[in-house]
Each structure stands twice: as C-alpha cells, then as structure tokens.
Amino acid sequence: MSSQSSSPQGSPRRPEPAGAPAGTPAQTPAPASQQPRAKLSPGTVARYASGSLATGGFATLPGLVLVYYLTDSLGVTALIAGLIVTLAKVWDVIIDPIIGGLSDRTLARTGSRRGPMVIGAIGLPIAFVLMFAVPPGVGPAVSAIWVLFAFVAAATFFSMFQIPYVSLPAELTDGYKERTRLLTWRVVVLTVAILLFGAGGPEIRDLFPDNQLLGYLLMAIAAAVLLGGSLWLASTVAPRGAPTIAANGGHRAFSLAHYREGLSALRDSKPFRALLATFMLQGLATGLMLAGAQYVARWILNDQGAVTVLFASLIAPALLFAPVWRWVADRIGKARTFRIASLLFLVAAVALTGMLLWPGMWILAPVGVAGAAYAGMQTMPMAMLPDVMSHDAATSGDPEGRAGVFGGVWTAGETAGMALGSTTLALVLAATGYVESVASVTVTQPATAVSGIALAFSLFPALLMLASLATLRSYRLTERDVDAAAGSTP
C-alpha cells in the first residue's frame, strides 16, 4: 500500500490509482466522506496541545490579576486601569491582521509557519515579567505607563505565536472528526492552564502578603518559565514543506492590503462571520467573568484567596466534560453541540445572579456548571475554525488558502472580546464607586460597588451569551460540506 505524503499546507494528497494500464482514464475517487482519514500521531496531538498551556496562561493570568494589580497594588484608578488594558488590546487588534498576512507569506516563502512562532516564544516571557516588574515607589502615573508598554510588547509577541498556531489544525489534518480530536486535547490542556495560572498565580503572589509587589514579580517569573517552554514545544509541530514562492519574492510591506484581505475573508465566508461573532460575544462574557473573579473572591466571599477555590470549581468539570463534548459532537455535529454548551453556560450565569441577595460559597455549584459548559464552548469553535479555513480554500479558488488571514482576524476578534471584558468591568467599577488602593492599605467598598461586581459576574455575561446564541444560528457549515470541499481539493 502506498503511503500518503503531505503538501506544504499539510493536507494529505490522494495517491493515483495503482495498476491502471497506460492511457486508461483515472478512476473517479471515492467521495471524501468515504475515504479514510489518516490519524494524527499522539506525539503531534500532544505537542500541538501543549501550546494551550501558554495561550491559556497568557489569557488567564493578566485577565485575572492585571486590573486588580493596577487598582489595589499600584494605586491606579479603575478607569485608567481599564484604559491600559483596552489600549494594549486595541494595538493587538490592529496588528493581528498584519501578522496573519505575514504568516501566510512566511509559509509560502519558507514552507513553514514556525519562524514567527519562535519569535513569540522568545519575546513573550520577557515582556510578561516586565508587566509585573514595576519599581516600588514610582507613583501611579509612571506605574500605569510602565505596565502599558510592557503589556503592548507582550501582546505583540503573543500574536506572533498565536496566529500561526490557530492556523495549524487546517494544515495538520483535513478530517472533520480528527480536528475535533486534536482540539479536544488542546482544550484539556487549556483548562489545566486556567487552573495552573488562575489558581497557582495568585497562590504564589499571596506567599508575600507584606510585600505584594515582590509576590507579583515572582508570580510573573514562574509563569514566564512555563510560557516559554510551552510556546517552543508547540512551535515544533508546524509542518515543514517546500516553499511555493522564491525566498525573496512575494514580500509585501505593512500596508492596508492586510486589512483588505481580512475584510475580504469576512465578506466571502458567511460561516466565518457567524462563528467569529459568536466567539467574540462569548469571549466578552467569559472575559468579564474572568476579570471579576478576583473581585468576587475579595468583596463578595470576603476572602482574597477564595479565587483559587473558584478556579478549581471551574476547571474540574471542564476537564471531565471536554471528552464528553467531543463524543457528543461526533454524533450530532459541532454546531449543535456548541449550542447546547452555550445554553448550559447561560443557565449557570443566570443562577449566579442570586449572589446579589445571598452571597456565599454556594456559587461554586453554578461555577462548576459553567466550567462544564466552557469546555464545549472552547472545543467546538476551535474545531469549527479549521473547517471554515479548509472550506474557504476549496471554494474560493485560491490553492494556497488564507489560513493565516483567517487566523489573524480570529485572534483580533478573540482579543477584542476578552479585552472588552476587562474594560467593561473597569467601567462598572468606576460607575458604582469602587475605591482603589495601594498595597497593604485596607479600604471599605460601598454597597453599590459590591452589587456592580456581582452583576458583572452574572447578569451581564448571561445577556452576552443570549446574544451569542442568536449569531450562532447563522452558522450552516456541516460535516458533509467540509468533506465535499476536502474531496474537491487536488
């Protein structure tokens, strides 16, 4: 039996029929849905999934503690803290389409997307430490500027890795269900990362209650070691193939063309528009809850360390249910499974509104339900995105595809959603009279601020989830569509 080789983009080439007499027309290949899909090796799945230790950690730890670090350790006002996070993420959104286009051209020139990923793996850990290395005694204004520039650098290096990374599943396999398998393990590692960084980070910080700035710095150093190792290991999974253009050809400087390509991807692909809108709304909902978790622990549960328990309650069900959602998706499809997971999260968010009247540890139960739903809300869209990419490559007439462009727009949308979560929380805190403080100074919050924290963790995310279910209705891409597109790809 002849083996299948891989194209530069990683899609299996179908072998010519063997034994046919010379001059005999080639036999019509079996429909794509009837052709066997080569399984990815466990090593490939593991190396790819390892990248989520870093992507989950970078999304979780700054989202959890950065605004709190600024308001309660550096004395920065809530509005300025929200502005810092927003400006860094706006920069991220601006550069993501550019990096996406450059990722596609790097693939064409070198045969691999690994180059930008390695740059991100080197730069992100350094910038991450700098975010939490503000010198003591410099004052709120200098502290705010320091964190802003460090966060902008970290976001840039993160995008250098993240955008090629989200493009890889479309190149590693063209199997509809095999992509679900690949992304299921990515989400398993992602949930571990949320627990490791979301619970472990504050635990390291809290080892130094009398010197919070030192605690934040040591937390950042420990996190940076994990970030760097995870990013480098995941970069090794990037397929290597022959360049499709000359090494010095096809180069395009930073220009509006990158944004035109992104807008073209949005215009041409209805499934991509629906999936991206849904993911952005859900990113805003989960980002709002993530940013509010530390405040819920401190001002509603009256225990800053309770954030560890909150994250444990979120992650244990997520780890358990990630394989369950894969099993469900293999039987009823990814879009329907995504809808069920989203509805479950909506129910949990509505239940959390009860903390307005009855604050207490009972909230761990709906947080656990949200964790179970979150695993499906991450696995399904991540597994659906490469389907959208491969379907676009087969139907757009572009043999090279534009996975990097899709990845750039996707990452920009995901970044915007998560960033607006922190921004929304900062606006709620400012509007409800939240009192900021410097390290080691205790303040009392007004009842309006405590109510605002509770609403930001429950009702507001519930409304966003409801909106996301409306946008998901427009996603119509099925397994049959994906397999038909794969079968038409030479």
Stockholm file with secondary structure:
# STOCKHOLM 1.0

chainA/1-490         MSSQSSSPQGSPRRPEPAGAPAGTPAQTPAPASQQPRAKLSPGTVARYASGSLATGGFATLPGLVLVYYLTDSLGVTALIAGLIVTLAKVWDVIIDPIIGGLSDRTLARTGSRRGPMVIGAIGLPIAFVLMFAVPPGVGPAVSAIWVLFAFVAAATFFSMFQIPYVSLPAELTDGYKERTRLLTWRVVVLTVAILLFGAGGPEIRDLFPDNQLLGYLLMAIAAAVLLGGSLWLASTVAPRGAPTIAANGGHRAFSLAHYREGLSALRDSKPFRALLATFMLQGLATGLMLAGAQYVARWILNDQGAVTVLFASLIAPALLFAPVWRWVADRIGKARTFRIASLLFLVAAVALTGMLLWPGMWILAPVGVAGAAYAGMQTMPMAMLPDVMSHDAATSGDPEGRAGVFGGVWTAGETAGMALGSTTLALVLAATGYVESVASVTVTQPATAVSGIALAFSLFPALLMLASLATLRSYRLTERDVDAAAGSTP
#=GR chainA/1-490 SS CCCCCBCTTCCBCCCCCTTCCTTCCCCCCCCGGGSCCCCCCHHHHHHHHHHHHHHHHHHHHHHHHHHHHHHHTBCCCHHHHHHHHHHHHHHHHHHHHHHHHHHHHHHHHHSCSHHHHHHHHHHHHHHHHHHTCCCTTSCHHHHHHHHHHHHHHHHHHHHHHHHHHHHHHHHHCCCHHHHHHHHHHHHHHHHHHHHHHHHHHHHHHTTCTTCHHHHHHHHHHHHHHHHHHHHHHHHTTSCCCCCSSCTTSSCCCSSTHHHHHHHHHHHHCHHHHHHHHHHHHHHHHHHHHHHHHHHIIIIISSCTTHHHHHHHHHHHHHHHHHHHHHHHHHHHCHHHHHHHHHHHHHHHHHHGGGGGTSCSGGGHHHHHHHHHHHHHHHHHHHHHHHHHHHHHHHHSSCTTCCHHHHHHHHHHHHHHHHHHHHHHHHHHHHHTTCCCCBTTCCCCCCHHHHHHHHHHTTHHHHHHHHHHHHHHTTCCCCHHHHHHHHHHCC
#=GC SS_cons         CCCCCBCTTCCBCCCCCTTCCTTCCCCCCCCGGGSCCCCCCHHHHHHHHHHHHHHHHHHHHHHHHHHHHHHHTBCCCHHHHHHHHHHHHHHHHHHHHHHHHHHHHHHHHHSCSHHHHHHHHHHHHHHHHHHTCCCTTSCHHHHHHHHHHHHHHHHHHHHHHHHHHHHHHHHHCCCHHHHHHHHHHHHHHHHHHHHHHHHHHHHHHTTCTTCHHHHHHHHHHHHHHHHHHHHHHHHTTSCCCCCSSCTTSSCCCSSTHHHHHHHHHHHHCHHHHHHHHHHHHHHHHHHHHHHHHHHIIIIISSCTTHHHHHHHHHHHHHHHHHHHHHHHHHHHCHHHHHHHHHHHHHHHHHHGGGGGTSCSGGGHHHHHHHHHHHHHHHHHHHHHHHHHHHHHHHHSSCTTCCHHHHHHHHHHHHHHHHHHHHHHHHHHHHHTTCCCCBTTCCCCCCHHHHHHHHHHTTHHHHHHHHHHHHHHTTCCCCHHHHHHHHHHCC
//
